[in-house]
């Protein structure tokens, strides 16, 4: 959860949703960002259990995606920070090099 809120833009999303549920297009407008970028951040927050998304049908039958805050509490202490750093370090060590393909091979353009 700590890494999910470690981004200033995700903190802004949380602040906007603190006022109540918001349609994704409206939220993107309020934040001044694209919907694809917003969806990336919302996905991270949703996986951490901080927000939830719901599809609703408008009167004209259009699917509308709304997001709202889920009840959550974040307690921060040295142990939580240490665990988050360990998880982050582990992810960094196991992530492929930027020039590697998922199978570990180098891209032809990098050779």
C-alpha positions as CSV (number, residue, x, y, z in Angstrom):
1,X,0.0,0.0,0.0
2,X,2.9,2.4,0.8
3,X,4.2,2.2,-2.8
4,X,0.7,3.0,-4.1
5,X,0.6,6.3,-2.2
6,X,4.2,7.1,-2.8
7,X,3.3,9.1,-6.0
8,X,2.2,12.7,-5.8
9,X,-0.4,12.2,-8.6
10,X,-2.0,9.2,-6.8
11,X,-2.2,11.4,-3.7
12,X,-4.1,14.0,-5.7
13,X,-6.4,11.2,-7.0
14,X,-7.1,10.3,-3.3
15,X,-7.7,13.9,-2.4
16,X,-10.2,14.3,-5.3
17,X,-12.1,11.1,-4.4
18,X,-12.3,12.1,-0.7
19,X,-15.2,14.4,-1.8
20,X,-17.1,11.4,-3.2
21,X,-17.3,9.2,-6.3
22,X,-16.3,10.7,-9.6
23,X,-16.7,9.7,-13.2
24,X,-13.3,8.9,-14.7
25,X,-13.5,11.6,-17.4
26,X,-14.4,14.2,-14.9
27,X,-11.5,13.1,-12.6
28,X,-9.1,13.3,-15.5
29,X,-10.3,16.8,-16.3
30,X,-9.9,17.9,-12.7
31,X,-6.4,16.5,-12.5
32,X,-5.4,17.8,-16.0
33,X,-4.2,14.4,-17.2
34,X,-5.2,11.9,-19.9
35,X,-7.6,9.1,-19.1
36,X,-5.0,6.4,-20.0
37,X,-2.5,7.8,-17.5
38,X,-5.3,8.2,-14.9
39,X,-6.4,4.6,-15.5
40,X,-2.8,3.4,-14.8
41,X,-2.8,5.2,-11.5
42,X,-6.3,4.1,-10.6
43,X,-5.3,0.5,-11.3
44,X,-2.4,0.8,-8.9
45,X,-4.7,2.3,-6.2
46,X,-7.4,-0.3,-6.8
47,X,-4.9,-3.2,-6.4
48,X,-3.8,-1.7,-3.1
49,X,-7.4,-1.6,-1.9
50,X,-7.6,2.2,-1.8
51,X,-10.1,2.9,-4.5
52,X,-12.9,0.9,-6.1
53,X,-14.3,1.3,-9.6
54,X,-17.9,0.6,-10.7
55,X,-19.5,0.5,-14.1
56,X,-22.9,2.1,-14.4
57,X,-25.2,2.6,-17.3
58,X,-26.3,6.1,-18.2
59,X,-29.9,6.8,-19.3
60,X,-28.8,6.5,-23.0
61,X,-27.2,3.0,-22.3
62,X,-23.6,4.2,-22.2
63,X,-21.2,2.5,-19.8
64,X,-19.9,5.0,-17.3
65,X,-16.9,4.2,-15.0
66,X,-17.0,5.8,-11.5
67,X,-14.3,5.6,-8.8
68,X,-14.6,6.1,-5.1
69,X,-12.4,5.7,-2.1
70,X,-12.5,2.4,-0.3
71,X,-12.3,2.5,3.5
72,X,-8.6,2.3,4.3
73,X,-6.1,3.2,7.0
74,X,-2.4,3.7,6.5
75,X,-0.2,3.3,9.5
76,X,3.4,4.2,9.0
77,X,6.2,3.1,11.2
78,X,9.8,1.9,10.6
79,X,8.7,-1.7,10.0
80,X,6.3,-0.8,7.3
81,X,8.9,1.4,5.6
82,X,11.5,-1.3,5.8
83,X,9.1,-3.9,4.3
84,X,8.2,-1.5,1.5
85,X,11.8,-0.9,0.7
86,X,12.6,-4.6,0.6
87,X,9.7,-5.2,-1.7
88,X,10.8,-2.4,-3.9
89,X,14.4,-3.6,-4.0
90,X,13.3,-7.1,-4.8
91,X,11.2,-5.8,-7.7
92,X,14.0,-3.7,-9.0
93,X,16.4,-6.7,-8.9
94,X,14.0,-9.1,-10.7
95,X,12.8,-6.6,-13.4
96,X,14.4,-7.2,-16.8
97,X,17.0,-4.7,-17.9
98,X,15.5,-2.0,-20.1
99,X,17.4,-3.4,-23.1
100,X,16.2,-7.0,-22.5
101,X,13.2,-8.8,-23.8
102,X,11.0,-10.7,-21.3
103,X,12.9,-13.9,-22.3
104,X,16.2,-12.3,-21.2
105,X,17.4,-11.8,-24.8
106,X,18.8,-8.5,-25.9
107,X,16.9,-6.5,-28.5
108,X,18.5,-6.6,-32.0
109,X,18.7,-2.8,-32.1
110,X,20.8,-2.9,-28.8
111,X,23.4,-5.2,-30.3
